[in-house]
Amino acid sequence: MVLEFEKDKAYVKFTPEKEVIATTYTIKVFALNKTDGGSKKHVYTSKSYNLNKEGENSWYIVIDYWYYNAVAKKLVNSGKPLPNIIEFSFKIVLEEKEEEVPDVYEVHFVRYMPKLLNILGYKYGEKFQRIWFTNKSNTNKENVDPKIDAFDWNWIVAESDQIKGEYNEFLRDTKTELNALFNNDVKKSIRYEINKMISRNIAKLPTKKNPKTSFGSFDKKIETYKGEKMPLFEVLYFNSKEFSGALDNGLHYIFDGIDDFIAAIATTNFHLTAKGDLIYVPKSFFSNASVKIKINQFAFYIKDRFDFEDEPNEDSQHLGYWKLINKNKVQVDYIEILDKSSYFHVTNKTYRNYRNAHKKGYDFHLYSTLNIQNVDIELSL
C-alpha cells in the first residue's frame, strides 16, 4: 500500500470475528529499514479503543515528516544515514491475541521534501517538486508541454552571483561576436535562424518594392520541433551558454550555500533569441543588392529540465544531507558529513526509487520569463 502524496494517514481497518470475546483493542506499529536492511522493530502501541463487534473498526496513525524522522532514528544502522525508505506494518491486539495486518505501507522520505522546502522558504524548489510529485510518472520530458514563465528571470539573477556574472559575460560576448568584422559561429547561427523563419513563412525577405520586413518572435505558443514540445521563441533561438558542472555549482555553494537556486535549478542553460528588421540594400556600382539584418531586441531566458536522472555509469547525484531539527527547522549540508546518523542523504536515485514504487514522478522542461533588452546591431544576411 502507498500513502498518497501529502496524505499522511495510514489506516488499519478490520471487522472482528463473531466469536471474539474482547471488548477493546490496541494497535502495534512496526517498522523496517528498507534502505540498509535490518529487522522489524516495534515502534509504537496505540491507546486502547472500544471494539465494534458489529461492523468495521477503523484506526489510523499520522506518518508525517516528524513521525517518520522519529522512527528513522530508531532504525538507523551504525555510521549510516537515516533510512530513506521505511516499511510500516501493524498488529491488532485483542486481549492477549495478536493478529498481523496483511497490508504494509512503504514510505519514502522524499515525499516530505516539498514541505521541508516550504519550511526553508524555497518557493521555486517547492513549486517544481509539487509538480513532479502530483503528476503521472513521466521520464520523457520532450513529450509533455513545458512550463512557461515557471520562474522569474530577475529572481534567478538576484539569487545567484554566478548566474548574474555569466549572464553579463554571455551578453557581452554575443554583442562582440555579432559586431565583429569577420564571420563567426554566432553570426552564422542568427543567419541560419532567420533563413529558417523565412522558409517557415514566419519572416519575409525584403524586396525593392517592400524594402523593410521584420523577423523574430517572442511568442509562447507551444510547437513540436524536432520531436520536442517547446515555445516558439525556443524554436528560433540562435545562441546559448551552459551554466553547469562542479565549478559553477561549487562556487555557488561556497558563496551562497544551499538555497532556492540549488533546490530549483542548479544546472541550466542561457538561451538567446532576437527580433528586428530585414532591410533591402539596393544594388550599387560596387556591390549587388543585399539584405541587412538590424537587431532591435534580444530576449534572454533560461531553459532547464526538472528531473532526477543521472549520467550512465556515474554515482547518483548528491542532493544534500538533510537534518530535521524540529517541526519548523531544517538543516541542509552539501558537504560530506562525518556522523551521518542524524541525517537523511538524498540523491537523484532517492527520487527515482519513489517513482518506481508509487508510479508518480513527472519529468518536464521549464522556462524562465523573458529578459528583453533593446539593442542596435547590424550585420549582413
N, C-alpha and C positions, 0 to 999 in steps of 0.2 A: 504494500500500500504506500501511497505517497501523500505528503502534505502539500496541498496546493499552495502556490506562491502567496506569502503573506496571510495564509490561513493557518494559524499555529495550533489549533485544537486537534489533538489526537484522540479518537473516540474508542471506547470499548463498549460494545452493545451485546447483550445476551438475554435470553429467556430461560429461566431455571426449569429443570425437570419437575414434574408434578410431585414426586415423592420427596423433594428436598425438605428437610426439617428446619434448616437455618432461617432466621428472621432478618439477619443483617449480612452485609458483605463488605469486603475491602478489596482494593486492587493493589497488587505489587507491580512495580515498574522495574524492568531490567534493561541494561544497555550493553552493547558490544561494540568495541572499537573495530570498525571495518577498514580503517586506513592501515594500521600496523598489526592487526591481529590481537589476540588475547582472549580471555574467557569472558563469558557473560557475567555481569555483576548486578546485584540488587542495589538500586539507587534510590528507591522511594517507595513508601507504603502510604496509601490514602487513609483518610479517616474512615470510620465505619458509617455505612449508609443502610437505611431500611430497605429490605429486599421486597420487590414487587413480584409476588409469586404468580400473578395472573397474566402478566404480559412482559414486555421488554423493559429491561433496565439499561439506562444509558449513563455512562460516566466519561468524562474527558479530562485530559491534562493539557495545559498550555506549554508547548515546547517552543518558546520564543528564544531569542538570541542569548538572553541572560541565563535561562534554564539550560540551554544547550551548553553554554560555557561552563556552568557548574558541573554538569555531568561529564563533560570532556576532561575536566581536571581529575575526576575520579578514575578515568580510563587511560590517562597518558602513560606511555611507556618511558622508562628512564632515558633521559637525554634526547628524547624525540619531541617534535612539536605536538600540540594538541590535535586530536583526530579530526580530520575534515569530513568524515562520514561516520555516523553512529547509527546502529540498528537498535531501535527500541522495541521491546516485546513486553507482554503483560501476563499476569496470572490472576485469576479470580479466586478469592479465598472465601469459602463458605464454611464457617466454623473451622474445623481442622483440615478440611479438604481443600486442596489447591488444584485448579484446573487451568492448564495453559491455553491462552488465546491463540488460535492458529495464525491470525494476521499480525504482521510486524510492520513497523514504519522505518524506512531508510531515510534518514535526514542528513542533508548536506549543509555544511557550514555556509557555503557561498550563497545560499538562499537568503541570508540575512544581510548581504553586502549592501544593497540599496539603502536599507535602514541605517547601517553603520556610516555610509557615505553622507546620509542626511544629517546624522549627529555631527559629523566633521564639517558640515556646511558646504560640501562639494556638490553643487546643484547640477552641473552638467554630467559629472560622473554618475550621480544618482539617476538622472533623466535617461541616459543611454542604457544603463543597466536595467532599468524598468522595462524599456523596450525589448531588450534581449530576453528577460525572464518571462514576459507576459505574452509573447507571440510564439507561433508554432516553431518547431525545430527547423532550422534552415542553415545549410552550410554553403549555399551558392548565392553569394551577395549580388552577382550580376543579374539574377532572375527576378529580383524584387525591387520595388520602387525605392529609390534612395530618400533620405530625409533631407529636405532642402531647408536652408536657414536654420539648421539644427543648433548652431551656436553663433554668437555674435563675434564678428571679426575684431572689434575693439576690445572685447573681453580677452581673447587669447593673446593679443599683442601686449595688453596690460599685465596679463597673468605670467608671462614668461619673458624674461630679459633676452633669452637666447632666440626665441621666436622673433622678437622685435628687431634684434640685431641682424638676423638672417634675412628678414623681410627687407630691411633697408639696403642690405647688400644685393639682394635679388633685384630690387627696383633700380639701383644704381647701375648694376651690370647690364641689365636689359636695355636701359637707355643708351649706355655706352656702345653696346653691340649694334643697336639699330641706327645710331648716328655715325658709326664707323665709315671710313671711306671705302674700305674693301668689303667684299662679300664675306658672310659668316653664317653659321648654323641658325642663329636667331632670325636673321633676315630671310634665309631660305624657308624657315618654318612659317613666318607670317605670310609670305608669298604663297606657300602651299595652301594654307588655310583659306586665304582669300580666293584662290582659284577653286578650292573645294566649295566655297559658298556660291561662286558663280555657276559651277556645274550643277549645284543643287537648287539654283534659282533663288537663293537667299540674297544674293547681290547681283548687280548687273554691271557689265563693263561700260564705262562712259564712251561716248562717241562724239563726233564733231557736232552733231545736232543736239546731243544730250551730254554736255561736257562734264557734268558732275553727278556722281551717284554715291550711295552710301554702302558701307559694309559693316558687318559685325552685328551681334545680338547678345543682349544680356537676359534673354527670355528664359524663364524657369520651367517651361513645359517639358514633360518627360518624353524622351525618344529612346528607341532601342538602336544603339550604334555599336557595330562590331560585337554583337551578342550581349551587350550590357545596357541596362536601363540607366539613363543619365539625363540631366537637364540640357537644353540646347546649348547654353553657354559653355558647357563642358565639351560638347561635340566640337566646338570651334576654338578651343584654347590653343595657344601657339607656343607657350614657354612654361617650364616648370622647374621647381627646385625641391629636392628632398630634404626634409628635416627628420633625421633618424640616426640610429646607431648608438653605440656605447658612449661616444664622445659627447654628442649633443645632450642626451638624456642624463649622462653622468654629470655634466656641467650644471644642468638644470637642477639636479638633486643637490649638488654641493651648494649652490647659491640660494635655491628656493625651497629645497626639501620636497617631500611628497605633498602634493597639493591637488587642486581640482584639475589642473592641466595634465598631470601624470595619470590621475584617475580616469580622465575622459579621453585624452588624446595620445600623449606620449610620443608616438611616431606618426608622421604625417607628411603631406606634400603641399607646397605652394603651387598654385596654378595661375595662369595669366591669360586673359582674353582681351580683345580690343575692339573698339568701334571707331569709325572715321569715314573719310571720303575717298573716292577714287576720282581723280581729275585727269581729263583728257589734255594731253600736251600736243599741240599741232606740229606738223612737220615743219622743219626749218631748213635753212641752207646747209646746216651742219649735221642734222640728225633726222631720222624718220619719226613719224608720230609715235607717241608712247603714252603710258599711263603712270601717273604719280600717286603713291599712297600717302595720304595725310592722316596720321593717327591723332584723334582728338581725346580719346578716353581709354584708360586702362581699367580693367576690373580684376583686382586680385581676390583670390579666395583660397580656402583650404579644403582639400578633398581628403577624407580619411576613411578608413574602414573600421568597423566595430566588430571585432571577433576575438576569439581566443585560440587561434591556430598557431602552430609552431612550425619552424623550419624542419624539414626532414633530417633525421639523424642528429638532431641537436637536443640538448636538455630543454625541458619546458620552461618558458619564460617566467622569471621570478616576478611576482606582483606584490611582494612585501610580506613582512611579519606583522600580524595583527594581534593586538592585546586588548582585551576588554577590561578597563579599569573599574568602571561601574556602569550603571544603566545609561548614563549620559556622557561618558567619557571613553574615547577610543584612542589608543596609541598605535601608530604605524611606523615601522622602521624598514628601510630598504636595504640597509647594510646587514651583513651576516651577524646573527645573534649567537652568543656562546651558549647561554642557557635557554633553550627553546621551549622548555616545559610549560611555560605560561603563554605561549604564542601559537596562533594558527599560521601556518605557512601556506600562502596562496600562490598558485601558479596558473598558467593557461589551462593545464590539464585538469586542475580542480574544477573548472567550469565545464570542460568537455565531459568529465565524469558525471556531472549533474545532468547535462543534456542527454547522455546515454541512458540514464536512469529514469528521467522524467519526461523525455520527449518534448522538452521546451528548450529554447536557446536559439535566438534569431540573429544571425549574422546579417549585416547591412552596411551600405555605404552612407556617408553623411557629408554634407557641405556646409561651410560657414556662410554667413551673409557676405555680400559682395562689398569690397572696399574699392570704390570708384575714385580714380584720380584723373584730373584733367591734365593732358599733355599736349605738346605741339612737336610732332616728329614727322619728318618727311623722308621718303625713300622711293625708289622706282619699283614698279611691279615687274 
